[in-house]
Amino acid sequence: MAHLEIPEVLTAAWLREKYRARELTPESVIAEVLKRSAADALMNIWITPPALETLRPYLERLAELDPELYPLWGIPFAVKDNIDVAGVPTTAACAEFAYTPDAHAAVVERLVAAGAIPLGKTNLDQFATGLVGTRSPYGETRNALRPELISGGSSSGSAVAVARGQAVFALGTDTAGSGRVPAALHGLVGWKPSLGAWPTLGVVPACASLDCVTVFAHSLDDALLVDRAVRGVHDADPWSRELPDPLPKLPARLLLPKGELGFYGPFAEGYRAAWGAARERALSLGLVVEEVETELFAQAAAILYEGPWVAERWADLGGFVESHPGAAFPVTEKILRTGASAEYDAASVFRAMHRLQSYKLEARRLLQDAVLLMPTAGGTWTRDAVREDPVGANRDMGRYTNHCNLLDLCAIAVPAGEAEERTPFGVTLFALAENEGLIGAAAEAFLAGSAGGERDAARDAASSAAGTAASTGEPRPGTTLVAVCGLHMRGFPLEKQMLECGAVFIREALSAPKYQLVKLPTVPAKPGMIKRPAGGAAIQLEVWEMPLVSFGSFTAGIPAPLGIGKVELEDGTEVPGFVCEAYAAADAEDITASGGWRFVTAAG
């Protein structure tokens, strides 16, 4: 295999393309990650850095998995060190707190099940308390672009690992902005799903009722690829809840803050100018734009650190702090101890809950079928400045983020230019919890610079590419062919599932003459295609092309005895497609002689 230079910006689509072409192996990618990690050791990115001996079992396992059936096959990712990885210490940036879990956190387990490789554990503001990235006894995480600046927190190491090309994506957590602020400071996408959409089982709590696991990536596609792998209720997680998949849909309205916003820090004017440019871009998207008052969000944010929710942090961590004097980072302990204040009695908690409930109602009315666009941060600071005023600087960094989880909103932080050279600026799109598809589509439009023409052009390009796939038999990068033989074919009830997944019809085809077709006794009836060693027939199929970001969740939703395996076509090639377990034939009607499900239904 010829040497292939691995770019600093790593994406899942690029890696999968190179894997598929056999131009790269996961082992060679891990070797490069280890090299980069060692070179950046002084940046304090990792608490438990990548090591070949711990990664070898994950690499060996990949040999047993079909890359086409595992959407994250061979994709390396970093894990914030308040999220469990089996056999690796979880420290939450406090050595005295550390423990070694026997099992993965639920999100890590789902990513590994999809073929991804957990590299190691990243640095963070201790106990996920902070938005600056300087509150760790393992050292201040350096900004990936300008080391004198803060990296943002608390998910500091996770963002920097992605920005420095040491991971394709990284898991963070977000209680008050920790999954968004570091993204903005490094020109990354930061996807914060709705509360409960991703399980938090196996995550050290900051505020358990407000905590989210999040992802940092270079692209929206990679962020959504991760979302598809980890989304869904977990039976053992009391905070988990059922929420719809974030299917892209443009919002009816795009909301912008009315009046001047406040900016801070040494680059305040650059941030102000970058926000002005972002507003102009938003106005050019062709969406209905409304300017709205945003005092509601500031009032909700004040409840988090200036109200009794700080007591929730103390409820989780106070016992440890009291029993381990001196173990906590000084500024972290100071903040945590505010939660033990006598003013935060039970009555104050209920008063705050009632006030917050009215804010939620107001937010729900305002954001109905709408997306709100705001700066992710109003500035940034040097690490020296944060040491001088750790609490004030941290408060500023959360000015436009703290309200999000309190109001039960979803959010995505995306790049939006620079405040000055090597100083990225970013914006965040917010929507109601059940409207994650709105922020996904709005973010896509914002990044493309258009909600109309360019999306149409992209759609035309996809149709053209589908035509190419039809003629060459090869899927485009980032997609897979899928052979369907029943209710997912055109004109049948589940065709809509294919379209919702972004799939494109390629061609009609026949299987190799090796299959038995049975009519399963289900409601509604559906076919099952079983490969036989002898005596089978050619079955009519349709071949579609589906984005890999959709393929994992699509496959996961297929009920037994059906599943996705390799289907052999009449020309001898194999593509992923619907197959049926052989045991199902015992209770099913043999309809092989019909030649295909379409002929069965036509006859009926």
Solvent accessible surface area in square Angstrom, and as a share of the most:
residue,aa,sasa,rsa
1,M,149,0.67
2,A,88,0.68
3,H,173,0.77
4,L,52,0.26
5,E,140,0.63
6,I,20,0.10
7,P,49,0.31
8,E,99,0.44
9,V,81,0.47
10,L,1,0.01
11,T,30,0.18
12,A,3,0.02
13,A,50,0.39
14,W,58,0.20
15,L,0,0.00
16,R,11,0.04
17,E,63,0.28
18,K,33,0.14
19,Y,20,0.08
20,R,82,0.30
21,A,57,0.44
22,R,195,0.71
23,E,69,0.31
24,L,9,0.05
25,T,46,0.27
26,P,10,0.07
27,E,93,0.42
28,S,41,0.27
29,V,2,0.01
30,I,1,0.01
31,A,59,0.46
32,E,42,0.19
33,V,1,0.01
34,L,44,0.22
35,K,138,0.58
36,R,36,0.13
37,S,10,0.07
38,A,74,0.57
39,A,87,0.68
40,D,16,0.08
41,A,68,0.52
42,L,155,0.77
43,M,24,0.11
44,N,33,0.17
45,I,4,0.02
46,W,30,0.10
47,I,27,0.14
48,T,39,0.23
49,P,69,0.44
50,P,11,0.07
51,A,29,0.22
52,L,75,0.37
53,E,120,0.54
54,T,69,0.40
55,L,2,0.01
56,R,108,0.40
57,P,80,0.50
58,Y,38,0.15
59,L,12,0.06
60,E,107,0.48
61,R,74,0.27
62,L,6,0.03
63,A,94,0.73
64,E,146,0.66
65,L,27,0.14
66,D,41,0.21
67,P,52,0.32
68,E,35,0.16
69,L,43,0.22
70,Y,61,0.23
71,P,11,0.07
72,L,1,0.00
73,W,30,0.10
74,G,1,0.01
75,I,0,0.00
76,P,0,0.00
77,F,0,0.00
78,A,0,0.00
79,V,0,0.00
80,K,0,0.00
81,D,0,0.00
82,N,3,0.02
83,I,0,0.00
84,D,14,0.07
85,V,6,0.04
86,A,33,0.26
87,G,56,0.54
88,V,21,0.12
89,P,55,0.34
90,T,0,0.00
91,T,8,0.05
92,A,0,0.00
93,A,0,0.00
94,C,1,0.00
95,A,65,0.50
96,E,101,0.45
97,F,44,0.18
98,A,44,0.34
99,Y,86,0.33
100,T,79,0.46
101,P,15,0.09
102,D,142,0.74
103,A,67,0.52
104,H,44,0.19
105,A,1,0.01
106,A,2,0.01
107,V,0,0.00
108,V,0,0.00
109,E,92,0.41
110,R,53,0.19
111,L,0,0.00
112,V,16,0.09
113,A,57,0.44
114,A,11,0.09
115,G,0,0.00
116,A,2,0.01
117,I,1,0.00
118,P,5,0.03
119,L,4,0.02
120,G,8,0.08
121,K,0,0.00
122,T,0,0.00
123,N,1,0.01
124,L,1,0.00
125,D,0,0.00
126,Q,0,0.00
127,F,3,0.01
128,A,8,0.06
129,T,2,0.01
130,G,3,0.03
131,L,3,0.01
132,V,0,0.00
133,G,2,0.02
134,T,12,0.07
135,R,3,0.01
136,S,7,0.04
137,P,76,0.48
138,Y,77,0.29
139,G,24,0.23
140,E,29,0.13
141,T,1,0.00
142,R,66,0.24
143,N,6,0.03
144,A,8,0.06
145,L,66,0.33
146,R,34,0.13
147,P,72,0.45
148,E,78,0.35
149,L,4,0.02
150,I,0,0.00
151,S,0,0.00
152,G,0,0.00
153,G,0,0.00
154,S,0,0.00
155,S,0,0.00
156,S,1,0.00
157,G,0,0.00
158,S,0,0.00
159,A,0,0.00
160,V,0,0.00
161,A,0,0.00
162,V,0,0.00
163,A,15,0.12
164,R,75,0.27
165,G,0,0.00
166,Q,0,0.00
167,A,0,0.00
168,V,0,0.00
169,F,2,0.01
170,A,0,0.00
171,L,0,0.00
172,G,0,0.00
173,T,6,0.03
174,D,0,0.00
175,T,7,0.04
176,A,3,0.03
177,G,0,0.00
178,S,6,0.04
179,G,0,0.00
180,R,0,0.00
181,V,0,0.00
182,P,0,0.00
183,A,0,0.00
184,A,5,0.04
185,L,6,0.03
186,H,11,0.05
187,G,26,0.25
188,L,2,0.01
189,V,2,0.01
190,G,0,0.00
191,W,0,0.00
192,K,0,0.00
193,P,1,0.01
194,S,1,0.01
195,L,27,0.13
196,G,8,0.08
197,A,1,0.01
198,W,4,0.01
199,P,0,0.00
200,T,21,0.12
201,L,69,0.34
202,G,25,0.24
203,V,19,0.11
204,V,11,0.06
205,P,46,0.29
206,A,2,0.02
207,C,0,0.00
208,A,26,0.20
209,S,37,0.24
210,L,10,0.05
211,D,11,0.06
212,C,5,0.03
213,V,0,0.00
214,T,0,0.00
215,V,0,0.00
216,F,0,0.00
217,A,0,0.00
218,H,46,0.20
219,S,34,0.22
220,L,18,0.09
221,D,91,0.47
222,D,7,0.03
223,A,0,0.00
224,L,24,0.12
225,L,9,0.04
226,V,0,0.00
227,D,1,0.00
228,R,41,0.15
229,A,23,0.18
230,V,0,0.00
231,R,34,0.12
232,G,19,0.19
233,V,61,0.35
234,H,41,0.18
235,D,148,0.77
236,A,62,0.48
237,D,9,0.05
238,P,118,0.74
239,W,129,0.45
240,S,18,0.12
241,R,84,0.31
242,E,135,0.61
243,L,23,0.11
244,P,75,0.47
245,D,75,0.39
246,P,9,0.06
247,L,68,0.34
248,P,74,0.46
249,K,137,0.58
250,L,51,0.25
251,P,6,0.04
252,A,62,0.48
253,R,51,0.19
254,L,3,0.01
255,L,0,0.00
256,L,0,0.00
257,P,0,0.00
258,K,102,0.43
259,G,53,0.51
260,E,151,0.68
261,L,19,0.09
262,G,33,0.32
263,F,23,0.10
264,Y,17,0.06
265,G,20,0.20
266,P,83,0.52
267,F,24,0.10
268,A,20,0.15
269,E,120,0.54
270,G,20,0.20
271,Y,4,0.01
272,R,88,0.32
273,A,71,0.55
274,A,8,0.06
275,W,14,0.05
276,G,31,0.29
277,A,64,0.50
278,A,2,0.01
279,R,46,0.17
280,E,113,0.51
281,R,79,0.29
282,A,0,0.00
283,L,84,0.42
284,S,76,0.49
285,L,8,0.04
286,G,74,0.71
287,L,29,0.15
288,V,93,0.53
289,V,43,0.25
290,E,64,0.29
291,E,82,0.37
292,V,15,0.09
293,E,115,0.52
294,T,25,0.14
295,E,102,0.46
296,L,12,0.06
297,F,4,0.01
298,A,53,0.41
299,Q,77,0.34
300,A,0,0.00
301,A,12,0.10
302,A,41,0.32
303,I,4,0.02
304,L,1,0.01
305,Y,63,0.24
306,E,118,0.53
307,G,5,0.05
308,P,12,0.07
309,W,32,0.11
310,V,6,0.03
311,A,24,0.19
312,E,41,0.18
313,R,5,0.02
314,W,39,0.14
315,A,85,0.66
316,D,62,0.32
317,L,4,0.02
318,G,3,0.03
319,G,56,0.53
320,F,30,0.12
321,V,2,0.01
322,E,103,0.46
323,S,75,0.48
324,H,73,0.32
325,P,117,0.73
326,G,71,0.68
327,A,16,0.13
328,A,8,0.06
329,F,56,0.23
330,P,105,0.66
331,V,22,0.13
332,T,0,0.00
333,E,34,0.15
334,K,133,0.56
335,I,28,0.14
336,L,1,0.01
337,R,95,0.35
338,T,65,0.38
339,G,6,0.05
340,A,57,0.44
341,S,39,0.25
342,A,99,0.77
343,E,117,0.53
344,Y,43,0.17
345,D,74,0.38
346,A,71,0.55
347,A,49,0.38
348,S,16,0.10
349,V,49,0.28
350,F,112,0.47
351,R,147,0.54
352,A,2,0.01
353,M,88,0.39
354,H,122,0.54
355,R,108,0.39
356,L,10,0.05
357,Q,114,0.51
358,S,61,0.39
359,Y,28,0.11
360,K,67,0.28
361,L,88,0.44
362,E,86,0.39
363,A,1,0.00
364,R,96,0.35
365,R,171,0.62
366,L,42,0.21
367,L,0,0.00
368,Q,88,0.39
369,D,70,0.36
370,A,0,0.00
371,V,0,0.00
372,L,0,0.00
373,L,1,0.01
374,M,6,0.03
375,P,0,0.00
376,T,0,0.00
377,A,3,0.02
378,G,0,0.00
379,G,0,0.00
380,T,3,0.01
381,W,50,0.18
382,T,40,0.23
383,R,33,0.12
384,D,91,0.47
385,A,34,0.27
386,V,1,0.01
387,R,125,0.46
388,E,150,0.67
389,D,77,0.40
390,P,40,0.25
391,V,54,0.31
392,G,15,0.14
393,A,4,0.03
394,N,15,0.08
395,R,140,0.51
396,D,28,0.14
397,M,0,0.00
398,G,0,0.00
399,R,100,0.36
400,Y,13,0.05
401,T,0,0.00
402,N,15,0.08
403,H,1,0.01
404,C,0,0.00
405,N,2,0.01
406,L,2,0.01
407,L,5,0.03
408,D,34,0.17
409,L,0,0.00
410,C,0,0.00
411,A,0,0.00
412,I,0,0.00
413,A,1,0.01
414,V,1,0.01
415,P,36,0.23
416,A,8,0.06
417,G,45,0.43
418,E,99,0.45
419,A,13,0.10
420,E,80,0.36
421,E,131,0.59
422,R,121,0.44
423,T,4,0.02
424,P,15,0.09
425,F,0,0.00
426,G,2,0.02
427,V,0,0.00
428,T,0,0.00
429,L,3,0.01
430,F,0,0.00
431,A,0,0.00
432,L,5,0.02
433,A,3,0.02
434,E,68,0.31
435,N,26,0.14
436,E,2,0.01
437,G,9,0.09
438,L,11,0.05
439,I,0,0.00
440,G,6,0.06
441,A,0,0.00
442,A,1,0.01
443,A,0,0.00
444,E,72,0.32
445,A,0,0.00
446,F,2,0.01
447,L,72,0.36
448,A,47,0.36
449,G,29,0.27
450,S,20,0.13
451,A,11,0.09
452,G,33,0.32
453,G,53,0.51
454,E,88,0.39
455,R,44,0.16
456,D,72,0.37
457,A,58,0.45
458,A,60,0.47
459,R,135,0.49
460,D,100,0.52
461,A,60,0.46
462,A,26,0.20
463,S,70,0.45
464,S,77,0.49
465,A,22,0.17
466,A,6,0.05
467,G,42,0.41
468,T,75,0.44
469,A,1,0.01
470,A,40,0.31
471,S,93,0.60
472,T,82,0.48
473,G,29,0.28
474,E,114,0.51
475,P,33,0.21
476,R,73,0.27
477,P,85,0.53
478,G,19,0.18
479,T,8,0.04
480,T,2,0.01
481,L,7,0.03
482,V,0,0.00
483,A,2,0.01
484,V,1,0.00
485,C,6,0.04
486,G,6,0.06
487,L,19,0.09
488,H,19,0.08
489,M,0,0.00
490,R,84,0.31
491,G,74,0.71
492,F,31,0.13
493,P,90,0.57
494,L,46,0.23
495,E,41,0.19
496,K,126,0.53
497,Q,70,0.31
498,M,0,0.00
499,L,102,0.51
500,E,88,0.40
501,C,20,0.12
502,G,40,0.39
503,A,5,0.04
504,V,43,0.25
505,F,58,0.24
506,I,15,0.08
507,R,63,0.23
508,E,94,0.42
509,A,18,0.14
510,L,71,0.35
511,S,0,0.00
512,A,3,0.03
513,P,88,0.56
514,K,80,0.34
515,Y,1,0.00
516,Q,31,0.14
517,L,0,0.00
518,V,0,0.00
519,K,67,0.28
520,L,5,0.02
521,P,101,0.63
522,T,51,0.29
523,V,154,0.89
524,P,85,0.54
525,A,32,0.25
526,K,39,0.17
527,P,6,0.03
528,G,0,0.00
529,M,1,0.00
530,I,6,0.03
531,K,94,0.40
532,R,73,0.27
533,P,140,0.88
534,A,83,0.64
535,G,83,0.80
536,G,23,0.22
537,A,34,0.26
538,A,36,0.28
539,I,0,0.00
540,Q,28,0.12
541,L,1,0.01
542,E,3,0.01
543,V,0,0.00
544,W,3,0.01
545,E,2,0.01
546,M,0,0.00
547,P,32,0.20
548,L,6,0.03
549,V,35,0.20
550,S,2,0.01
551,F,1,0.00
552,G,18,0.17
553,S,32,0.21
554,F,15,0.06
555,T,41,0.24
556,A,88,0.68
557,G,62,0.59
558,I,26,0.13
559,P,76,0.48
560,A,78,0.61
561,P,22,0.14
562,L,25,0.12
563,G,23,0.22
564,I,22,0.11
565,G,15,0.14
566,K,75,0.32
567,V,1,0.00
568,E,24,0.11
569,L,5,0.02
570,E,111,0.50
571,D,101,0.53
572,G,45,0.44
573,T,71,0.41
574,E,95,0.43
575,V,11,0.06
576,P,8,0.05
577,G,0,0.00
578,F,14,0.06
579,V,40,0.23
580,C,10,0.06
581,E,94,0.42
582,A,56,0.43
583,Y,138,0.53
584,A,10,0.08
585,A,23,0.18
586,A,93,0.72
587,D,120,0.62
588,A,21,0.17
589,E,103,0.46
590,D,85,0.44
591,I,15,0.08
592,T,24,0.14
593,A,110,0.85
594,S,42,0.27
595,G,20,0.19
596,G,0,0.00
597,W,8,0.03
598,R,70,0.26
599,F,97,0.40
600,V,27,0.16
601,T,59,0.34
602,A,86,0.67
603,A,93,0.72
604,G,101,0.97
